[in-house]
Amino acid sequence: MPIYEYKCTSCEERFEVLQRVGAGNENLVCPSCGAPKPVKQFSAFAMSHSTTGSSSTANSCSPASRFR
Ligand SMILES: [Zn+2]
């Protein structure tokens, strides 16, 4: 599953979420302030992760993906 980056519309916190392709933001909340429906960010960081190899490091640094 790809990792998406979201930004909170309330406190502007940025966080990463592991999601299925095509999943929306209806069930997501900001891990910092709890505001619903963060805005998806389209950044290049996901592509740079795949080129640098190891996926285990990417998984270990995304605690937000377990927050539901
Ligand atoms: Zn927030």
N, CA, C, O and the ligand as a Tripos MOL2 file, in Angstrom:
@<TRIPOS>MOLECULE
protein
  273   271    69     0     0
PROTEIN
NO_CHARGES

@<TRIPOS>ATOM
      1 N           0.8490   -1.2060    0.0000 N.3       1 MET1
      2 CA          0.0000    0.0000    0.0000 C.3       1 MET1
      3 C           0.8780    1.2470    0.0000 C.2       1 MET1
      4 O           1.9260    1.2810    0.6450 O.2       1 MET1
      5 N           0.4480    2.2500   -0.7160 N.am      2 PRO2
      6 CA          1.2190    3.5080   -0.7460 C.3       2 PRO2
      7 C           1.0100    4.3370    0.5210 C.2       2 PRO2
      8 O          -0.0010    4.2020    1.2110 O.2       2 PRO2
      9 N           1.9600    5.1700    0.8030 N.am      3 ILE3
     10 CA          1.8480    6.1060    1.9310 C.3       3 ILE3
     11 C           1.4940    7.4860    1.3880 C.2       3 ILE3
     12 O           2.1680    8.0140    0.5030 O.2       3 ILE3
     13 N           0.4270    8.0580    1.9320 N.am      4 TYR4
     14 CA          0.0210    9.3840    1.5120 C.3       4 TYR4
     15 C           0.3480   10.3920    2.6040 C.2       4 TYR4
     16 O           0.3280   10.0710    3.7930 O.2       4 TYR4
     17 N           0.6470   11.6070    2.1830 N.am      5 GLU5
     18 CA          0.8940   12.6680    3.1470 C.3       5 GLU5
     19 C          -0.3310   13.5730    3.2080 C.2       5 GLU5
     20 O          -0.8650   13.9990    2.1840 O.2       5 GLU5
     21 N          -0.7560   13.8530    4.4220 N.am      6 TYR6
     22 CA         -1.9030   14.7430    4.6320 C.3       6 TYR6
     23 C          -1.5000   15.9390    5.4620 C.2       6 TYR6
     24 O          -0.5420   15.8900    6.2340 O.2       6 TYR6
     25 N          -2.2510   17.0170    5.2910 N.am      7 LYS7
     26 CA         -2.0340   18.1920    6.1370 C.3       7 LYS7
     27 C          -3.3540   18.5870    6.7750 C.2       7 LYS7
     28 O          -4.3820   18.6920    6.1060 O.2       7 LYS7
     29 N          -3.3020   18.8040    8.0810 N.am      8 CYS8
     30 CA         -4.4920   19.2040    8.8200 C.3       8 CYS8
     31 C          -4.9140   20.6150    8.4380 C.2       8 CYS8
     32 O          -4.0820   21.5160    8.3270 O.2       8 CYS8
     33 N          -6.2230   20.7980    8.2360 N.am      9 THR9
     34 CA         -6.7260   22.1240    7.8660 C.3       9 THR9
     35 C          -6.8670   23.0360    9.0860 C.2       9 THR9
     36 O          -7.0460   24.2460    8.9480 O.2       9 THR9
     37 N          -6.7850   22.4470   10.2730 N.am     10 SER10
     38 CA         -6.9780   23.2250   11.4920 C.3      10 SER10
     39 C          -5.6510   23.7260   12.0710 C.2      10 SER10
     40 O          -5.4730   24.9200   12.3100 O.2      10 SER10
     41 N          -4.7160   22.7770   12.2930 N.am     11 CYS11
     42 CA         -3.4520   23.1630   12.9290 C.3      11 CYS11
     43 C          -2.2690   23.0760   11.9720 C.2      11 CYS11
     44 O          -1.1380   23.3840   12.3460 O.2      11 CYS11
     45 N          -2.5360   22.6490   10.7130 N.am     12 GLU12
     46 CA         -1.5090   22.5370    9.6850 C.3      12 GLU12
     47 C          -0.4430   21.5020    9.9990 C.2      12 GLU12
     48 O           0.6630   21.5570    9.4620 O.2      12 GLU12
     49 N          -0.7780   20.5580   10.8680 N.am     13 GLU13
     50 CA          0.1100   19.4290   11.1240 C.3      13 GLU13
     51 C           0.2120   18.5630    9.8740 C.2      13 GLU13
     52 O          -0.8020   18.2870    9.2320 O.2      13 GLU13
     53 N           1.4170   18.1330    9.5200 N.am     14 ARG14
     54 CA          1.5880   17.2110    8.4030 C.3      14 ARG14
     55 C           1.8480   15.8110    8.9470 C.2      14 ARG14
     56 O           2.6070   15.6400    9.9010 O.2      14 ARG14
     57 N           1.2160   14.8090    8.3360 N.am     15 PHE15
     58 CA          1.4280   13.4320    8.7820 C.3      15 PHE15
     59 C           1.2160   12.4830    7.6180 C.2      15 PHE15
     60 O           0.6140   12.8360    6.6040 O.2      15 PHE15
     61 N           1.7320   11.2500    7.7900 N.am     16 GLU16
     62 CA          1.6580   10.2610    6.7280 C.3      16 GLU16
     63 C           0.6770    9.1630    7.1020 C.2      16 GLU16
     64 O           0.5920    8.7550    8.2600 O.2      16 GLU16
     65 N          -0.0650    8.6880    6.1000 N.am     17 VAL17
     66 CA         -1.0530    7.6360    6.3270 C.3      17 VAL17
     67 C          -0.8750    6.5350    5.2870 C.2      17 VAL17
     68 O          -0.7850    6.8060    4.0900 O.2      17 VAL17
     69 N          -0.8250    5.2990    5.7570 N.am     18 LEU18
     70 CA         -0.7530    4.1580    4.8580 C.3      18 LEU18
     71 C          -2.1730    3.7890    4.4380 C.2      18 LEU18
     72 O          -2.9830    3.3760    5.2680 O.2      18 LEU18
     73 N          -2.4740    3.9410    3.1390 N.am     19 GLN19
     74 CA         -3.8410    3.7470    2.6670 C.3      19 GLN19
     75 C          -3.9000    2.9110    1.4160 C.2      19 GLN19
     76 O          -2.9180    2.7870    0.6830 O.2      19 GLN19
     77 N          -5.0820    2.3280    1.1730 N.am     20 ARG20
     78 CA         -5.3140    1.6890   -0.1150 C.3      20 ARG20
     79 C          -5.4010    2.7770   -1.1960 C.2      20 ARG20
     80 O          -5.7380    3.9300   -0.9280 O.2      20 ARG20
     81 N          -5.0850    2.3610   -2.4210 N.am     21 VAL21
     82 CA         -5.2190    3.2870   -3.5490 C.3      21 VAL21
     83 C          -6.6850    3.6570   -3.7140 C.2      21 VAL21
     84 O          -7.5540    2.7860   -3.7410 O.2      21 VAL21
     85 N          -6.9530    4.9420   -3.8230 N.am     22 GLY22
     86 CA         -8.3200    5.4050   -4.0260 C.3      22 GLY22
     87 C          -9.0940    5.6600   -2.7470 C.2      22 GLY22
     88 O         -10.2440    6.0940   -2.8010 O.2      22 GLY22
     89 N          -8.4770    5.3960   -1.5790 N.am     23 ALA23
     90 CA         -9.1570    5.6540   -0.3160 C.3      23 ALA23
     91 C          -9.2910    7.1570   -0.0860 C.2      23 ALA23
     92 O          -8.4150    7.9320   -0.4700 O.2      23 ALA23
     93 N         -10.3830    7.5590    0.5360 N.am     24 GLY24
     94 CA        -10.6130    8.9790    0.7780 C.3      24 GLY24
     95 C         -10.1330    9.4010    2.1450 C.2      24 GLY24
     96 O          -9.4690    8.6390    2.8490 O.2      24 GLY24
     97 N         -10.4740   10.6230    2.5170 N.am     25 ASN25
     98 CA        -10.0240   11.1520    3.8060 C.3      25 ASN25
     99 C         -11.1510   11.2060    4.8360 C.2      25 ASN25
    100 O         -10.9830   11.7760    5.9140 O.2      25 ASN25
    101 N         -12.3120   10.6060    4.4990 N.am     26 GLU26
    102 CA        -13.4780   10.7100    5.3900 C.3      26 GLU26
    103 C         -13.2290   10.1030    6.7730 C.2      26 GLU26
    104 O         -13.7770   10.5710    7.7700 O.2      26 GLU26
    105 N         -12.3930    9.0510    6.8240 N.am     27 ASN27
    106 CA        -12.1720    8.3700    8.0950 C.3      27 ASN27
    107 C         -10.8960    8.8040    8.8000 C.2      27 ASN27
    108 O         -10.5060    8.2260    9.8150 O.2      27 ASN27
    109 N         -10.2490    9.8290    8.2520 N.am     28 LEU28
    110 CA         -8.9860   10.2750    8.8300 C.3      28 LEU28
    111 C          -9.1830   11.4660    9.7560 C.2      28 LEU28
    112 O         -10.0300   12.3270    9.5200 O.2      28 LEU28
    113 N          -8.3860   11.4940   10.8070 N.am     29 VAL29
    114 CA         -8.3640   12.6620   11.6910 C.3      29 VAL29
    115 C          -6.9160   13.0550   11.9520 C.2      29 VAL29
    116 O          -6.0120   12.2240   11.8620 O.2      29 VAL29
    117 N          -6.7060   14.3010   12.2690 N.am     30 CYS30
    118 CA         -5.3740   14.8030   12.5800 C.3      30 CYS30
    119 C          -4.8700   14.1530   13.8720 C.2      30 CYS30
    120 O          -5.5820   14.1660   14.8760 O.2      30 CYS30
    121 N          -3.6510   13.5830   13.8700 N.am     31 PRO31
    122 CA         -3.1120   12.9510   15.0750 C.3      31 PRO31
    123 C          -2.7390   13.9650   16.1390 C.2      31 PRO31
    124 O          -2.5200   13.6050   17.2950 O.2      31 PRO31
    125 N          -2.6660   15.2200   15.7590 N.am     32 SER32
    126 CA         -2.2640   16.2680   16.6930 C.3      32 SER32
    127 C          -3.4560   16.9060   17.4060 C.2      32 SER32
    128 O          -3.4620   17.0220   18.6320 O.2      32 SER32
    129 N          -4.4770   17.3250   16.6250 N.am     33 CYS33
    130 CA         -5.6030   18.0420   17.2310 C.3      33 CYS33
    131 C          -6.9400   17.3150   17.0570 C.2      33 CYS33
    132 O          -7.9360   17.6990   17.6710 O.2      33 CYS33
    133 N          -6.9680   16.2680   16.2230 N.am     34 GLY34
    134 CA         -8.1880   15.4760   16.0760 C.3      34 GLY34
    135 C          -9.1870   16.0260   15.0790 C.2      34 GLY34
    136 O         -10.3050   15.5170   14.9960 O.2      34 GLY34
    137 N          -8.8240   17.0450   14.3230 N.am     35 ALA35
    138 CA         -9.7300   17.6120   13.3270 C.3      35 ALA35
    139 C          -9.9230   16.6160   12.1720 C.2      35 ALA35
    140 O          -8.9650   15.9630   11.7570 O.2      35 ALA35
    141 N         -11.1620   16.4930   11.6460 N.am     36 PRO36
    142 CA        -11.4430   15.5400   10.5730 C.3      36 PRO36
    143 C         -11.0370   16.0520    9.1990 C.2      36 PRO36
    144 O         -10.7920   17.2410    8.9950 O.2      36 PRO36
    145 N         -10.9750   15.1060    8.2630 N.am     37 LYS37
    146 CA        -10.7630   15.3960    6.8360 C.3      37 LYS37
    147 C          -9.5590   16.2810    6.5340 C.2      37 LYS37
    148 O          -9.7150   17.4160    6.0830 O.2      37 LYS37
    149 N          -8.3660   15.7630    6.7820 N.am     38 PRO38
    150 CA         -7.1600   16.4860    6.3770 C.3      38 PRO38
    151 C          -7.0420   16.5180    4.8510 C.2      38 PRO38
    152 O          -7.6800   15.7250    4.1590 O.2      38 PRO38
    153 N          -6.2390   17.4180    4.3400 N.am     39 VAL39
    154 CA         -6.0700   17.5880    2.8870 C.3      39 VAL39
    155 C          -4.8820   16.7650    2.3970 C.2      39 VAL39
    156 O          -3.7870   16.8420    2.9530 O.2      39 VAL39
    157 N          -5.1160   15.9790    1.3500 N.am     40 LYS40
    158 CA         -4.0340   15.1540    0.8090 C.3      40 LYS40
    159 C          -2.9880   16.0220    0.1250 C.2      40 LYS40
    160 O          -3.3080   16.9330   -0.6390 O.2      40 LYS40
    161 N          -1.7230   15.7130    0.4240 N.am     41 GLN41
    162 CA         -0.6170   16.4510   -0.1820 C.3      41 GLN41
    163 C           0.0140   15.5980   -1.2740 C.2      41 GLN41
    164 O           0.2370   14.4020   -1.0890 O.2      41 GLN41
    165 N           0.2950   16.2110   -2.3960 N.am     42 PHE42
    166 CA          0.9710   15.4880   -3.4660 C.3      42 PHE42
    167 C           2.4240   15.9350   -3.5380 C.2      42 PHE42
    168 O           2.7700   16.8590   -4.2740 O.2      42 PHE42
    169 N           3.2590   15.2670   -2.7660 N.am     43 SER43
    170 CA          4.6650   15.6290   -2.7380 C.3      43 SER43
    171 C           5.5050   14.5440   -3.3910 C.2      43 SER43
    172 O           4.9990   13.4620   -3.6890 O.2      43 SER43
    173 N           6.7530   14.8160   -3.6120 N.am     44 ALA44
    174 CA          7.6330   13.8830   -4.3130 C.3      44 ALA44
    175 C           8.3230   12.9170   -3.3640 C.2      44 ALA44
    176 O           9.1050   12.0730   -3.8020 O.2      44 ALA44
    177 N           8.0430   13.0300   -2.0580 N.am     45 PHE45
    178 CA          8.7900   12.2330   -1.0970 C.3      45 PHE45
    179 C           8.5580   10.7320   -1.2480 C.2      45 PHE45
    180 O           9.4580    9.9320   -0.9910 O.2      45 PHE45
    181 N           7.3530   10.3520   -1.6630 N.am     46 ALA46
    182 CA          7.0330    8.9350   -1.8130 C.3      46 ALA46
    183 C           7.8880    8.2930   -2.8940 C.2      46 ALA46
    184 O           8.2900    7.1350   -2.7770 O.2      46 ALA46
    185 N           8.1630    9.0520   -3.9420 N.am     47 MET47
    186 CA          8.9760    8.5230   -5.0260 C.3      47 MET47
    187 C          10.4320    8.3870   -4.5900 C.2      47 MET47
    188 O          11.1090    7.4320   -4.9690 O.2      47 MET47
    189 N          10.9140    9.3400   -3.7930 N.am     48 SER48
    190 CA         12.2950    9.2750   -3.3450 C.3      48 SER48
    191 C          12.5000    8.1050   -2.3830 C.2      48 SER48
    192 O          13.5880    7.5320   -2.3180 O.2      48 SER48
    193 N          11.4400    7.7520   -1.6290 N.am     49 HIS49
    194 CA         11.5320    6.5930   -0.7380 C.3      49 HIS49
    195 C          11.7750    5.3150   -1.5220 C.2      49 HIS49
    196 O          12.6040    4.4890   -1.1390 O.2      49 HIS49
    197 N          11.0460    5.1550   -2.6240 N.am     50 SER50
    198 CA         11.1280    3.9110   -3.3770 C.3      50 SER50
    199 C          12.4880    3.7440   -4.0520 C.2      50 SER50
    200 O          12.9330    2.6220   -4.2920 O.2      50 SER50
    201 N          13.1410    4.8540   -4.3540 N.am     51 THR51
    202 CA         14.4250    4.7600   -5.0340 C.3      51 THR51
    203 C          15.5730    4.5040   -4.0610 C.2      51 THR51
    204 O          16.6300    4.0140   -4.4570 O.2      51 THR51
    205 N          15.3610    4.8380   -2.7780 N.am     52 THR52
    206 CA         16.4240    4.6520   -1.8080 C.3      52 THR52
    207 C          16.3980    3.2660   -1.1690 C.2      52 THR52
    208 O          17.2470    2.9450   -0.3380 O.2      52 THR52
    209 N          15.4180    2.4430   -1.5610 N.am     53 GLY53
    210 CA         15.4400    1.0490   -1.1260 C.3      53 GLY53
    211 C          14.5600    0.7290    0.0520 C.2      53 GLY53
    212 O          13.3590    1.0020    0.0300 O.2      53 GLY53
    213 N          15.1430    0.1520    1.0820 N.am     54 SER54
    214 CA         14.5010   -0.4280    2.2500 C.3      54 SER54
    215 C          13.1160    0.1100    2.6090 C.2      54 SER54
    216 O          12.9610    1.2940    2.9060 O.2      54 SER54
    217 N          12.1210   -0.7630    2.5810 N.am     55 SER55
    218 CA         10.7790   -0.3570    2.9420 C.3      55 SER55
    219 C          10.5560   -0.4590    4.4480 C.2      55 SER55
    220 O           9.5820    0.0880    4.9670 O.2      55 SER55
    221 N          11.4430   -1.1510    5.1510 N.am     56 SER56
    222 CA         11.2560   -1.3190    6.5910 C.3      56 SER56
    223 C          11.4210    0.0030    7.3220 C.2      56 SER56
    224 O          10.7530    0.2420    8.3290 O.2      56 SER56
    225 N          12.2970    0.8560    6.8310 N.am     57 THR57
    226 CA         12.4850    2.1530    7.4740 C.3      57 THR57
    227 C          11.2630    3.0340    7.2660 C.2      57 THR57
    228 O          10.8890    3.8070    8.1480 O.2      57 THR57
    229 N          10.6420    2.9150    6.0970 N.am     58 ALA58
    230 CA          9.4580    3.7130    5.8130 C.3      58 ALA58
    231 C           8.3120    3.3130    6.7380 C.2      58 ALA58
    232 O           7.5460    4.1660    7.1860 O.2      58 ALA58
    233 N           8.1940    2.0110    7.0260 N.am     59 ASN59
    234 CA          7.1160    1.5410    7.8820 C.3      59 ASN59
    235 C           7.3150    1.9760    9.3310 C.2      59 ASN59
    236 O           6.3480    2.3080   10.0160 O.2      59 ASN59
    237 N           8.5610    1.9760    9.8020 N.am     60 SER60
    238 CA          8.8150    2.2550   11.2050 C.3      60 SER60
    239 C           8.5910    3.7180   11.5640 C.2      60 SER60
    240 O           8.4400    4.0480   12.7400 O.2      60 SER60
    241 N           8.5690    4.5940   10.5720 N.am     61 CYS61
    242 CA          8.4380    6.0160   10.8810 C.3      61 CYS61
    243 C           7.0430    6.5610   10.5520 C.2      61 CYS61
    244 O           6.8880    7.7580   10.3080 O.2      61 CYS61
    245 N           6.0360    5.6910   10.5460 N.am     62 SER62
    246 CA          4.6940    6.1830   10.2410 C.3      62 SER62
    247 C           3.6780    5.7320   11.2910 C.2      62 SER62
    248 O           2.7700    4.9660   10.9700 O.2      62 SER62
    249 N           3.8130    6.1890   12.5350 N.am     63 PRO63
    250 CA          2.8730    5.8060   13.5920 C.3      63 PRO63
    251 C           1.4500    6.2830   13.3090 C.2      63 PRO63
    252 O           0.4940    5.7230   13.8460 O.2      63 PRO63
    253 N           1.3000    7.3000   12.4820 N.am     64 ALA64
    254 CA         -0.0240    7.8420   12.1960 C.3      64 ALA64
    255 C          -0.9110    6.8260   11.4990 C.2      64 ALA64
    256 O          -2.1360    6.9100   11.5880 O.2      64 ALA64
    257 N          -0.3050    5.8640   10.8040 N.am     65 SER65
    258 CA         -1.0860    4.8930   10.0640 C.3      65 SER65
    259 C          -1.8720    3.9690   10.9970 C.2      65 SER65
    260 O          -2.8400    3.3440   10.5660 O.2      65 SER65
    261 N          -1.4710    3.8730   12.2650 N.am     66 ARG66
    262 CA         -2.1730    3.0170   13.2140 C.3      66 ARG66
    263 C          -3.2160    3.7820   14.0080 C.2      66 ARG66
    264 O          -3.9380    3.2050   14.8210 O.2      66 ARG66
    265 N          -3.2880    5.0550   13.7740 N.am     67 PHE67
    266 CA         -4.1960    5.8950   14.5520 C.3      67 PHE67
    267 C          -5.5540    5.9750   13.8940 C.2      67 PHE67
    268 O          -5.7110    6.6690   12.8900 O.2      67 PHE67
    269 N          -6.5370    5.2840   14.4350 N.am     68 ARG68
    270 CA         -7.8910    5.3420   13.8760 C.3      68 ARG68
    271 C          -8.9000    5.3920   14.9970 C.2      68 ARG68
    272 O         -10.1040    5.4440   14.7420 O.2      68 ARG68
    273 ZN         -4.5930   19.2530   13.4440 Zn       69 ZN69
@<TRIPOS>BOND
     1     1     2 1
     2     2     3 1
     3     3     4 2
     4     3     5 am
     5     5     6 1
     6     6     7 1
     7     7     8 2
     8     7     9 am
     9     9    10 1
    10    10    11 1
    11    11    12 2
    12    11    13 am
    13    13    14 1
    14    14    15 1
    15    15    16 2
    16    15    17 am
    17    17    18 1
    18    18    19 1
    19    19    20 2
    20    19    21 am
    21    21    22 1
    22    22    23 1
    23    23    24 2
    24    23    25 am
    25    25    26 1
    26    26    27 1
    27    27    28 2
    28    27    29 am
    29    29    30 1
    30    30    31 1
    31    31    32 2
    32    31    33 am
    33    33    34 1
    34    34    35 1
    35    35    36 2
    36    35    37 am
    37    37    38 1
    38    38    39 1
    39    39    40 2
    40    39    41 am
    41    41    42 1
    42    42    43 1
    43    43    44 2
    44    43    45 am
    45    45    46 1
    46    46    47 1
    47    47    48 2
    48    47    49 am
    49    49    50 1
    50    50    51 1
    51    51    52 2
    52    51    53 am
    53    53    54 1
    54    54    55 1
    55    55    56 2
    56    55    57 am
    57    57    58 1
    58    58    59 1
    59    59    60 2
    60    59    61 am
    61    61    62 1
    62    62    63 1
    63    63    64 2
    64    63    65 am
    65    65    66 1
    66    66    67 1
    67    67    68 2
    68    67    69 am
    69    69    70 1
    70    70    71 1
    71    71    72 2
    72    71    73 am
    73    73    74 1
    74    74    75 1
    75    75    76 2
    76    75    77 am
    77    77    78 1
    78    78    79 1
    79    79    80 2
    80    79    81 am
    81    81    82 1
    82    82    83 1
    83    83    84 2
    84    83    85 am
    85    85    86 1
    86    86    87 1
    87    87    88 2
    88    87    89 am
    89    89    90 1
    90    90    91 1
    91    91    92 2
    92    91    93 am
    93    93    94 1
    94    94    95 1
    95    95    96 2
    96    95    97 am
    97    97    98 1
    98    98    99 1
    99    99   100 2
   100    99   101 am
   101   101   102 1
   102   102   103 1
   103   103   104 2
   104   103   105 am
   105   105   106 1
   106   106   107 1
   107   107   108 2
   108   107   109 am
   109   109   110 1
   110   110   111 1
   111   111   112 2
   112   111   113 am
   113   113   114 1
   114   114   115 1
   115   115   116 2
   116   115   117 am
   117   117   118 1
   118   118   119 1
   119   119   120 2
   120   119   121 am
   121   121   122 1
   122   122   123 1
   123   123   124 2
   124   123   125 am
   125   125   126 1
   126   126   127 1
   127   127   128 2
   128   127   129 am
   129   129   130 1
   130   130   131 1
   131   131   132 2
   132   131   133 am
   133   133   134 1
   134   134   135 1
   135   135   136 2
   136   135   137 am
   137   137   138 1
   138   138   139 1
   139   139   140 2
   140   139   141 am
   141   141   142 1
   142   142   143 1
   143   143   144 2
   144   143   145 am
   145   145   146 1
   146   146   147 1
   147   147   148 2
   148   147   149 am
   149   149   150 1
   150   150   151 1
   151   151   152 2
   152   151   153 am
   153   153   154 1
   154   154   155 1
   155   155   156 2
   156   155   157 am
   157   157   158 1
   158   158   159 1
   159   159   160 2
   160   159   161 am
   161   161   162 1
   162   162   163 1
   163   163   164 2
   164   163   165 am
   165   165   166 1
   166   166   167 1
   167   167   168 2
   168   167   169 am
   169   169   170 1
   170   170   171 1
   171   171   172 2
   172   171   173 am
   173   173   174 1
   174   174   175 1
   175   175   176 2
   176   175   177 am
   177   177   178 1
   178   178   179 1
   179   179   180 2
   180   179   181 am
   181   181   182 1
   182   182   183 1
   183   183   184 2
   184   183   185 am
   185   185   186 1
   186   186   187 1
   187   187   188 2
   188   187   189 am
   189   189   190 1
   190   190   191 1
   191   191   192 2
   192   191   193 am
   193   193   194 1
   194   194   195 1
   195   195   196 2
   196   195   197 am
   197   197   198 1
   198   198   199 1
   199   199   200 2
   200   199   201 am
   201   201   202 1
   202   202   203 1
   203   203   204 2
   204   203   205 am
   205   205   206 1
   206   206   207 1
   207   207   208 2
   208   207   209 am
   209   209   210 1
   210   210   211 1
   211   211   212 2
   212   211   213 am
   213   213   214 1
   214   214   215 1
   215   215   216 2
   216   215   217 am
   217   217   218 1
   218   218   219 1
   219   219   220 2
   220   219   221 am
   221   221   222 1
   222   222   223 1
   223   223   224 2
   224   223   225 am
   225   225   226 1
   226   226   227 1
   227   227   228 2
   228   227   229 am
   229   229   230 1
   230   230   231 1
   231   231   232 2
   232   231   233 am
   233   233   234 1
   234   234   235 1
   235   235   236 2
   236   235   237 am
   237   237   238 1
   238   238   239 1
   239   239   240 2
   240   239   241 am
   241   241   242 1
   242   242   243 1
   243   243   244 2
   244   243   245 am
   245   245   246 1
   246   246   247 1
   247   247   248 2
   248   247   249 am
   249   249   250 1
   250   250   251 1
   251   251   252 2
   252   251   253 am
   253   253   254 1
   254   254   255 1
   255   255   256 2
   256   255   257 am
   257   257   258 1
   258   258   259 1
   259   259   260 2
   260   259   261 am
   261   261   262 1
   262   262   263 1
   263   263   264 2
   264   263   265 am
   265   265   266 1
   266   266   267 1
   267   267   268 2
   268   267   269 am
   269   269   270 1
   270   270   271 1
   271   271   272 2
@<TRIPOS>SUBSTRUCTURE
     1 MET1         2 RESIDUE 1 A MET
     2 PRO2         6 RESIDUE 1 A PRO
     3 ILE3        10 RESIDUE 1 A ILE
     4 TYR4        14 RESIDUE 1 A TYR
     5 GLU5        18 RESIDUE 1 A GLU
     6 TYR6        22 RESIDUE 1 A TYR
     7 LYS7        26 RESIDUE 1 A LYS
     8 CYS8        30 RESIDUE 1 A CYS
     9 THR9        34 RESIDUE 1 A THR
    10 SER10       38 RESIDUE 1 A SER
    11 CYS11       42 RESIDUE 1 A CYS
    12 GLU12       46 RESIDUE 1 A GLU
    13 GLU13       50 RESIDUE 1 A GLU
    14 ARG14       54 RESIDUE 1 A ARG
    15 PHE15       58 RESIDUE 1 A PHE
    16 GLU16       62 RESIDUE 1 A GLU
    17 VAL17       66 RESIDUE 1 A VAL
    18 LEU18       70 RESIDUE 1 A LEU
    19 GLN19       74 RESIDUE 1 A GLN
    20 ARG20       78 RESIDUE 1 A ARG
    21 VAL21       82 RESIDUE 1 A VAL
    22 GLY22       86 RESIDUE 1 A GLY
    23 ALA23       90 RESIDUE 1 A ALA
    24 GLY24       94 RESIDUE 1 A GLY
    25 ASN25       98 RESIDUE 1 A ASN
    26 GLU26      102 RESIDUE 1 A GLU
    27 ASN27      106 RESIDUE 1 A ASN
    28 LEU28      110 RESIDUE 1 A LEU
    29 VAL29      114 RESIDUE 1 A VAL
    30 CYS30      118 RESIDUE 1 A CYS
    31 PRO31      122 RESIDUE 1 A PRO
    32 SER32      126 RESIDUE 1 A SER
    33 CYS33      130 RESIDUE 1 A CYS
    34 GLY34      134 RESIDUE 1 A GLY
    35 ALA35      138 RESIDUE 1 A ALA
    36 PRO36      142 RESIDUE 1 A PRO
    37 LYS37      146 RESIDUE 1 A LYS
    38 PRO38      150 RESIDUE 1 A PRO
    39 VAL39      154 RESIDUE 1 A VAL
    40 LYS40      158 RESIDUE 1 A LYS
    41 GLN41      162 RESIDUE 1 A GLN
    42 PHE42      166 RESIDUE 1 A PHE
    43 SER43      170 RESIDUE 1 A SER
    44 ALA44      174 RESIDUE 1 A ALA
    45 PHE45      178 RESIDUE 1 A PHE
    46 ALA46      182 RESIDUE 1 A ALA
    47 MET47      186 RESIDUE 1 A MET
    48 SER48      190 RESIDUE 1 A SER
    49 HIS49      194 RESIDUE 1 A HIS
    50 SER50      198 RESIDUE 1 A SER
    51 THR51      202 RESIDUE 1 A THR
    52 THR52      206 RESIDUE 1 A THR
    53 GLY53      210 RESIDUE 1 A GLY
    54 SER54      214 RESIDUE 1 A SER
    55 SER55      218 RESIDUE 1 A SER
    56 SER56      222 RESIDUE 1 A SER
    57 THR57      226 RESIDUE 1 A THR
    58 ALA58      230 RESIDUE 1 A ALA
    59 ASN59      234 RESIDUE 1 A ASN
    60 SER60      238 RESIDUE 1 A SER
    61 CYS61      242 RESIDUE 1 A CYS
    62 SER62      246 RESIDUE 1 A SER
    63 PRO63      250 RESIDUE 1 A PRO
    64 ALA64      254 RESIDUE 1 A ALA
    65 SER65      258 RESIDUE 1 A SER
    66 ARG66      262 RESIDUE 1 A ARG
    67 PHE67      266 RESIDUE 1 A PHE
    68 ARG68      270 RESIDUE 1 A ARG
    69 ZN69       273 GROUP 0 **** ****
